[in-house]
C-alpha cells in the first residue's frame, strides 16, 4: 500500500468503468489533447501504480493511481462499480 504524506497532492477522479490511460489524462485535465496525452505517456512522464507506463492504451480500473509530476490521481467509480 502506498503512503501519502501531508505535502503530497492527491486528487480523486471519478470515472464510469474502465478507461484508457490516454483518455484519463484528458478526462482529469492533465493534458489538453489526445496528442499531448500520447507524448506524456510515450516519454515516460506518467506512472501507474508507482511504475512508469508507456502504453497509452493501458486500461485503468478502480483503485489505480496515476502520478504526473508532483500530483497523484486516484481512479474511483462513484457509487461503486458501474
FINUTOR-390033 format. One line per 10 residues: number of its first residue (from 1); their letters; for each residue x, y, z of N, C-alpha, C. Coordinates in Angstrom, 2 decimals. Example, Ala and Ser with C-alpha at 12.3 -4.5 7.8 and 13.67 -1.06 7.14 Angstrom:
1	AS	13.19:-5.69:7.80:12.30:-4.50:7.80:13.20:-3.30:7.80  12.85:-2.25:7.08:13.67:-1.06:7.14:12.90:0.03:7.87
END
This chain:
1	XXXXXXXXXX	0.84:-1.17:0.00:0.00:0.00:0.00:0.89:1.24:0.00  0.51:2.22:-0.82:1.28:3.45:-0.86:0.87:4.36:0.29  1.82:5.06:0.80:1.58:6.03:1.87:1.70:7.43:1.28  0.89:8.33:1.74:0.91:9.70:1.26:1.23:10.62:2.41  2.15:11.54:2.17:2.49:12.50:3.23:1.56:13.69:3.14  1.60:14.52:4.15:0.72:15.69:4.19:1.05:16.68:3.07  2.25:16.58:2.50:2.62:17.53:1.45:2.29:17.01:0.05  1.94:15.72:-0.07:1.59:15.17:-1.38:0.27:15.74:-1.87  0.18:15.95:-3.16:-1.07:16.35:-3.78:-1.78:15.08:-4.22  -3.04:14.92:-3.85:-3.78:13.71:-4.13:-5.17:14.10:-4.62
11	XXXXXXXXXX	-5.53:13.66:-5.82:-6.80:14.05:-6.43:-7.61:12.80:-6.76  -8.85:12.74:-6.28:-9.74:11.63:-6.63:-10.46:12.00:-7.92  -10.43:11.09:-8.89:-11.05:11.34:-10.19:-12.12:10.27:-10.44  -13.40:10.69:-10.48:-14.47:9.72:-10.73:-14.54:9.35:-12.21  -14.68:8.05:-12.49:-14.85:7.57:-13.86:-15.99:6.55:-13.88  -16.52:6.30:-15.07:-17.59:5.32:-15.23:-17.01:4.07:-15.88  -16.52:3.15:-15.06:-15.94:1.92:-15.58:-14.51:2.10:-16.03  -14.00:1.09:-16.75:-12.62:1.13:-17.20:-12.40:2.29:-18.16  -11.20:2.84:-18.14:-10.84:3.95:-19.01:-9.37:3.77:-19.40  -9.05:4.09:-20.64:-7.66:4.01:-21.09:-6.86:5.16:-20.47
21	XXXXXXXXXX	-5.56:4.93:-20.32:-4.68:5.93:-19.71:-4.73:7.25:-20.46  -4.66:7.23:-21.79:-4.68:8.49:-22.53:-6.00:9.23:-22.35  -7.11:8.49:-22.27:-8.41:9.11:-22.03:-8.46:9.73:-20.63  -7.90:9.01:-19.67:-7.88:9.50:-18.29:-7.11:10.81:-18.19  -5.99:10.92:-18.90:-5.20:12.15:-18.84:-6.00:13.34:-19.33  -6.80:13.13:-20.36:-7.67:14.23:-20.85:-8.82:14.47:-19.88  -9.47:13.41:-19.42:-10.63:13.50:-18.52:-10.29:14.25:-17.24  -9.09:14.03:-16.72:-8.68:14.65:-15.46:-7.96:15.99:-15.66  -7.93:16.47:-16.90:-7.32:17.75:-17.25:-5.80:17.80:-17.04  -5.16:16.63:-17.07:-3.70:16.60:-17.03:-3.17:17.07:-18.37
31	XXXXXXXXXX	-3.85:16.66:-19.44:-3.47:17.10:-20.79:-4.68:17.74:-21.47  -4.40:18.59:-22.44:-5.48:19.28:-23.15:-5.95:18.51:-24.38  -5.09:17.68:-24.94:-5.42:16.97:-26.17:-4.94:15.52:-26.11  -5.48:14.72:-27.01:-5.03:13.34:-27.12:-3.57:13.26:-27.53  -3.15:14.16:-28.40:-1.75:14.19:-28.82:-0.81:14.48:-27.68  -1.22:15.40:-26.82:-0.40:15.72:-25.66:-0.35:14.53:-24.70  -1.47:13.84:-24.53:-1.50:12.63:-23.69:-0.52:11.60:-24.21  -0.54:11.39:-25.51:0.34:10.41:-26.15:1.80:10.72:-25.86  2.17:11.98:-25.99:3.56:12.39:-25.75:3.95:12.19:-24.29  3.07:12.58:-23.36:3.37:12.42:-21.94:3.62:10.97:-21.58
41	XXXXXXXXXX	2.80:10.07:-22.13:2.94:8.65:-21.82:4.17:8.06:-22.49  4.34:8.33:-23.77:5.44:7.73:-24.52:6.82:8.20:-24.06  6.88:9.37:-23.43:8.17:9.86:-22.93:8.42:9.47:-21.47  7.52:8.66:-20.90:7.73:8.14:-19.55:7.46:9.12:-18.44  6.63:10.12:-18.69:6.35:11.14:-17.67:5.19:10.76:-16.75  4.55:9.62:-17.03:3.38:9.21:-16.26:3.65:7.86:-15.61  3.27:7.74:-14.34:3.38:6.46:-13.63:1.98:5.95:-13.30  1.82:4.64:-13.38:0.58:3.99:-12.96:0.95:3.02:-11.85  0.30:3.20:-10.71:0.56:2.36:-9.54:2.06:2.31:-9.20  2.72:3.46:-9.34:4.11:3.60:-8.93:5.15:3.21:-9.97
51	XXXXXXXXXX	4.71:2.76:-11.16:5.66:2.33:-12.20:5.43:3.13:-13.48  6.52:3.49:-14.15:6.42:4.22:-15.41:5.62:3.38:-16.39  4.64:4.02:-17.04:3.79:3.35:-18.02:3.94:4.04:-19.36  4.30:3.28:-20.39:4.49:3.86:-21.72:3.43:3.39:-22.72  2.42:2.66:-22.23:1.31:2.22:-23.09:0.12:3.13:-22.87  -0.17:3.97:-23.84:-1.27:4.91:-23.65:-2.63:4.22:-23.63  -2.71:3.00:-24.15:-3.95:2.24:-24.15:-4.16:1.40:-22.90  -3.27:1.52:-21.93:-3.40:0.77:-20.68:-4.77:1.03:-20.06  -5.50:-0.04:-19.75:-6.80:0.11:-19.12:-6.63:0.34:-17.63  -7.25:1.39:-17.15:-7.22:1.71:-15.73:-8.50:1.19:-15.08
61	XXXXXXXXXX	-8.39:0.81:-13.83:-9.53:0.31:-13.08:-9.62:1.04:-11.76  -10.75:0.87:-11.10:-10.94:1.50:-9.80:-9.81:1.11:-8.86  -9.26:2.12:-8.17:-8.18:1.89:-7.22:-6.80:2.16:-7.79  -6.69:2.27:-9.13:-5.39:2.59:-9.72:-4.99:4.02:-9.36  -3.69:4.25:-9.24:-3.19:5.60:-9.02:-2.31:5.99:-10.21  -2.45:7.22:-10.61:-1.68:7.77:-11.72:-0.89:8.94:-11.16  0.41:8.96:-11.44:1.24:10.06:-10.95:1.79:10.83:-12.13  1.61:12.15:-12.06:2.20:13.05:-13.05:2.78:14.23:-12.29  4.06:14.43:-12.46:4.80:15.46:-11.71:4.62:15.21:-10.22  4.16:16.21:-9.48:4.05:16.10:-8.03:2.67:15.64:-7.56
71	XXXXXXXXXX	1.77:15.32:-8.48:0.40:15.01:-8.11:0.05:13.56:-8.41  -0.69:12.94:-7.48:-1.21:11.59:-7.71:-2.72:11.67:-7.86  -3.21:10.91:-8.81:-4.64:10.87:-9.11:-5.14:9.47:-8.81  -6.29:9.38:-8.15:-6.85:8.11:-7.73:-8.12:7.85:-8.52  -8.17:6.72:-9.23:-9.33:6.35:-10.04:-10.39:5.70:-9.14  -11.62:6.22:-9.19:-12.69:5.57:-8.44:-14.01:5.67:-9.20  -14.88:4.70:-8.91:-16.21:4.65:-9.51:-17.18:5.23:-8.49  -17.80:6.38:-8.78:-18.75:6.96:-7.83:-19.95:6.02:-7.67  -20.30:5.73:-6.43:-21.44:4.84:-6.16:-21.13:3.38:-6.40  -19.87:3.02:-6.48:-19.49:1.63:-6.73:-19.26:1.37:-8.19
81	XX	-19.03:0.12:-8.53:-18.72:-0.25:-9.91:-19.92:-0.05:-10.81  -19.67:0.43:-12.02:-20.73:0.67:-13.00:-21.04:-0.59:-13.77
END
